[in-house]
Amino acid sequence: MGIIKTIKRRFISMNNLFSKNHLLKDKRIIITGSNTGIGLELVKKLVNDNNIFALVNHKKNNLDEIRSKNIRIIQKDFSDLDFNPSFKKEIIEFNPNILINCAANFGPTNQNLEQVEIDEFKKIININAFAPLRLIQILEQSKNLNIIANITSGMASLKNNKSGGYYYYRASKTLLNSISRNLFFDLDKKNINIFSIQPGNVKTKMNSSGIITPDMSSQKIINILSVNDANLSGKLIDNNSKILAW
């Protein structure tokens, strides 16, 4: 299994060498989950040419190492959906062009039927699905918002769920997909594109067996947002812009 994964990683890396990397410049971008994984790599790639509003849960040690006047770091626990007026005011006044919802929580290791606890389930759903919705509810008032990216997961797929388990994570990300699809019909009237992006099998703290790096995945997300293809809005897509079945 280790050899197969190594071969896959090398194959993907070789293909990536020949792909065109796009840029985003002079944008105001809110990124959640920005202290680790894909969110952190997005901040690193975007901070020099854009203004970044970085939202983190508790830890911000990795972001603190980024020395830039273009970044503002705010701590917000998304398991609590009580968005106080001062927080709402801050993100509205930032007046973003782009919102990237990366924040996610996998939940406990044991997520079989016997281990499911409803209170814990609610916390994971708040972080993975309801917090992105709340942010969008607030920010769709913004005059300049025109792109939303909800970072989902292959584990959210109903079609490809062949093994079950992982109740918290699967169900919360499936709910995010459903919310994203529904939002399309409201946001399309306001010329806001919303992309549900499956970032690939990314090696992160949540997924130590991943095939691709957060660096590679984040660049592919930037490519999608830079092109901003309205034909992909409201669709589930992979990191190469291929439309997937929900």
Secondary structure as the mmCIF struct_conf table of DSSP 4:
data_model
#
loop_
_struct_conf.conf_type_id
_struct_conf.id
_struct_conf.beg_label_comp_id
_struct_conf.beg_label_asym_id
_struct_conf.beg_label_seq_id
_struct_conf.end_label_comp_id
_struct_conf.end_label_asym_id
_struct_conf.end_label_seq_id
HELX_RH_AL_P HELX_RH_AL_P1 GLY A 2 LEU A 17
TURN_TY1_P TURN_TY1_P1 PHE A 18 PHE A 18
BEND BEND1 SER A 19 SER A 19
HELX_LH_PP_P HELX_LH_PP_P1 LYS A 20 HIS A 22
BEND BEND2 ASP A 26 ASP A 26
STRN STRN1 ARG A 28 THR A 32
BEND BEND3 GLY A 33 GLY A 33
TURN_TY1_P TURN_TY1_P2 SER A 34 ASN A 35
BEND BEND4 THR A 36 THR A 36
HELX_RH_AL_P HELX_RH_AL_P2 GLY A 37 LEU A 46
TURN_TY1_P TURN_TY1_P3 VAL A 47 ASP A 49
BEND BEND5 ASN A 50 ASN A 50
STRN STRN2 ASN A 51 VAL A 56
BEND BEND6 ASN A 57 HIS A 58
HELX_RH_AL_P HELX_RH_AL_P3 ASN A 61 ASP A 64
TURN_TY1_P TURN_TY1_P4 GLU A 65 GLU A 65
TURN_TY1_P TURN_TY1_P5 LYS A 69 ASN A 70
STRN STRN3 ILE A 71 GLN A 75
TURN_TY1_P TURN_TY1_P6 PHE A 78 SER A 79
BEND BEND7 ASP A 80 ASP A 80
HELX_RH_AL_P HELX_RH_AL_P4 PRO A 85 PHE A 94
BEND BEND8 ASN A 97 ASN A 97
STRN STRN4 ILE A 98 ASN A 101
BEND BEND9 THR A 109 THR A 109
BEND BEND10 ASN A 112 ASN A 112
HELX_RH_3T_P HELX_RH_3T_P1 LEU A 113 GLN A 115
HELX_RH_AL_P HELX_RH_AL_P5 ILE A 118 ILE A 125
HELX_RH_PI_P HELX_RH_PI_P1 ASN A 126 PHE A 130
HELX_RH_AL_P HELX_RH_AL_P6 ALA A 131 LEU A 139
TURN_TY1_P TURN_TY1_P7 GLU A 140 GLN A 141
BEND BEND11 LYS A 143 ASN A 144
STRN STRN5 ILE A 147 ILE A 151
HELX_RH_3T_P HELX_RH_3T_P2 GLY A 154 ALA A 156
BEND BEND12 LEU A 158 LEU A 158
TURN_TY1_P TURN_TY1_P8 LYS A 159 ASN A 160
BEND BEND13 SER A 163 SER A 163
HELX_RH_AL_P HELX_RH_AL_P7 TYR A 167 LEU A 187
HELX_RH_3T_P HELX_RH_3T_P3 ASP A 188 LYS A 190
TURN_TY1_P TURN_TY1_P9 ASN A 191 ASN A 191
STRN STRN6 ASN A 193 GLN A 198
BEND BEND14 ASN A 201 ASN A 201
STRN STRN7 VAL A 202 VAL A 202
BEND BEND15 THR A 204 MET A 206
TURN_TY1_P TURN_TY1_P10 SER A 208 SER A 209
BEND BEND16 ILE A 211 ILE A 211
STRN STRN8 ILE A 212 ILE A 212
HELX_RH_AL_P HELX_RH_AL_P8 PRO A 214 VAL A 227
HELX_RH_3T_P HELX_RH_3T_P4 ALA A 230 LEU A 232
TURN_TY1_P TURN_TY1_P11 SER A 233 GLY A 234
BEND BEND17 LYS A 235 LYS A 235
STRN STRN9 LEU A 236 ASP A 238
TURN_TY1_P TURN_TY1_P12 ASN A 239 ASN A 240
STRN STRN10 ILE A 243 ILE A 243
#
